[in-house]
Amino acid sequence: MQLTSSEWKIISLLWEKPQTVMQLTKALQDETHWTKYTVIVLLKRMLEKNTVHYEMNGRTKVFYPSISRTEAELDEAEKTLSKAFKGSLPLMVSSLANNNKISDSEIDEI
């Protein structure tokens, strides 16, 4: 599964709690200026990818994540590692360390 940056914004909110289209739109309004129609299009795409699902609450759809945060983060990390660093974790850590993007204590922690 590959989430776009827009889909990450939505699923991050859904990991906090299930939400309706209007709740998502309101939560994202200041940052994105999306209308409810944009949120609906993104949710439809995410439904097709099976990354979210919904339950009916009366006439309202309440959306839930279908994937865990850990699953999505691991998938994203593996794709980045594979694409940018030929699958080599040491190469990635070395690159980050050599460009001062990671501290010595973070390297020790890894």
ZAMI-949888 format. One record per residue (C-alpha): y, x, z; chain; residue in one letter; residue number from 1. Coordinates in pm, 1 decimal, m for minus. Layout:
BEGIN
PT         v         u         w  chaine  residu  num
PT         Y         X         Z       A       A  NUM
...
***
This chain:
BEGIN
PT         v         u         w  chaine  residu  num
PT       0.0       0.0       0.0       A       M    1
PT     341.4     130.2     m85.6       A       Q    2
PT     644.7     m14.3      86.9       A       L    3
PT     989.6      18.0     m65.2       A       T    4
PT    1281.8     106.4     159.8       A       S    5
PT    1387.1    m260.7     152.9       A       S    6
PT    1039.3    m372.6     257.0       A       E    7
PT    1044.3    m118.0     541.8       A       W    8
PT    1357.7    m287.0     677.1       A       K    9
PT    1184.3    m624.2     684.0       A       I   10
PT     849.6    m514.5     823.1       A       I   11
PT    1019.7    m310.6    1094.5       A       S   12
PT    1177.7    m632.4    1222.6       A       L   13
PT     847.3    m817.8    1196.0       A       L   14
PT     673.9    m552.0    1407.9       A       W   15
PT     921.6    m640.6    1681.8       A       E   16
PT     849.8   m1014.5    1657.1       A       K   17
PT     752.6   m1280.8    1398.9       A       P   18
PT    1057.0   m1425.5    1221.2       A       Q   19
PT    1170.2   m1687.8     972.7       A       T   20
PT    1360.8   m1616.1     652.3       A       V   21
PT    1685.9   m1716.3     819.7       A       M   22
PT    1620.4   m1496.2    1123.9       A       Q   23
PT    1545.7   m1198.4     899.2       A       L   24
PT    1853.6   m1265.8     687.4       A       T   25
PT    2075.9   m1281.4     995.3       A       K   26
PT    1923.7    m965.4    1146.7       A       A   27
PT    1973.4    m770.4     822.3       A       L   28
PT    2310.0    m917.2     718.9       A       Q   29
PT    2542.7    m652.9     863.0       A       D   30
PT    2338.4    m359.7     732.8       A       E   31
PT    2233.4    m492.0     390.8       A       T   32
PT    2456.9    m789.9     301.9       A       H   33
PT    2143.2    m958.0     162.7       A       W   34
PT    2140.0   m1332.8     106.7       A       T   35
PT    1841.9   m1543.2     206.3       A       K   36
PT    1737.0   m1539.0    m159.8       A       Y   37
PT    1703.4   m1160.6    m154.6       A       T   38
PT    1493.9   m1181.8     161.8       A       V   39
PT    1274.8   m1450.1       0.5       A       I   40
PT    1214.1   m1231.9    m307.7       A       V   41
PT    1122.1    m933.8     m90.4       A       L   42
PT     890.6   m1143.6     126.6       A       L   43
PT     720.9   m1284.3    m183.8       A       K   44
PT     656.6    m929.4    m305.9       A       R   45
PT     524.8    m833.2      36.8       A       M   46
PT     296.1   m1138.0      41.5       A       L   47
PT     151.9   m1025.5    m293.2       A       E   48
PT      88.4    m679.7    m145.7       A       K   49
PT     m72.2    m838.7     161.7       A       N   50
PT     164.4    m653.6     393.0       A       T   51
PT     293.4    m978.2     549.2       A       V   52
PT     161.2   m1329.7     596.7       A       H   53
PT     307.5   m1649.5     733.7       A       Y   54
PT     215.8   m1949.3     941.2       A       E   55
PT     378.1   m2288.6     909.9       A       M   56
PT     573.2   m2412.6    1210.2       A       N   57
PT     655.2   m2764.2    1101.0       A       G   58
PT     831.0   m2714.0     767.5       A       R   59
PT     934.2   m2357.2     848.2       A       T   60
PT     743.3   m2042.6     751.8       A       K   61
PT     718.2   m1784.3    1027.6       A       V   62
PT     638.2   m1438.2     890.0       A       F   63
PT     411.6   m1181.9    1055.4       A       Y   64
PT     316.0    m827.0     958.3       A       P   65
PT     m33.3    m794.4     809.9       A       S   66
PT     m38.5    m419.4     860.8       A       I   67
PT      23.7    m217.8    1174.3       A       S   68
PT     310.6      22.8    1216.4       A       R   69
PT      58.1     306.7    1258.4       A       T   70
PT    m120.4     214.3     935.7       A       E   71
PT     205.2     203.5     736.9       A       A   72
PT     340.0     526.5     885.8       A       E   73
PT      14.2     711.8     822.2       A       L   74
PT       0.4     587.2     463.6       A       D   75
PT     360.7     696.7     405.2       A       E   76
PT     300.4    1038.2     563.5       A       A   77
PT     m11.9    1096.2     354.3       A       E   78
PT     170.4    1004.2      32.4       A       K   79
PT     463.1    1231.9     113.0       A       T   80
PT     235.0    1516.6     213.8       A       L   81
PT      30.3    1479.1    m102.8       A       S   82
PT     326.1    1441.3    m337.3       A       K   83
PT     569.7    1697.1    m198.6       A       A   84
PT     346.9    1953.7     m30.4       A       F   85
PT      21.5    1945.6    m230.4       A       K   86
PT    m153.3    1793.1      70.6       A       G   87
PT     m80.9    2094.1     290.4       A       S   88
PT      45.9    2020.0     640.5       A       L   89
PT     110.5    2391.0     712.8       A       P   90
PT     322.5    2410.8     395.6       A       L   91
PT     526.5    2108.6     508.3       A       M   92
PT     579.8    2245.2     860.6       A       V   93
PT     669.8    2587.7     721.1       A       S   94
PT     919.3    2433.3     480.5       A       S   95
PT    1082.3    2229.6     757.6       A       L   96
PT    1093.1    2528.9     993.4       A       A   97
PT    1236.9    2761.4     730.1       A       N   98
PT    1516.6    2515.2     661.1       A       N   99
PT    1597.8    2452.3    1028.3       A       N  100
PT    1480.3    2091.2    1008.0       A       K  101
PT    1231.9    2137.6    1291.1       A       I  102
PT    1276.5    2322.9    1620.0       A       S  103
PT    1045.6    2581.5    1776.7       A       D  104
PT     956.3    2334.2    2052.7       A       S  105
PT     862.7    2072.4    1790.4       A       E  106
PT     644.3    2330.4    1614.3       A       I  107
PT     475.8    2411.3    1947.0       A       D  108
PT     422.0    2039.1    2006.2       A       E  109
PT     251.6    2003.1    1666.9       A       I  110
***
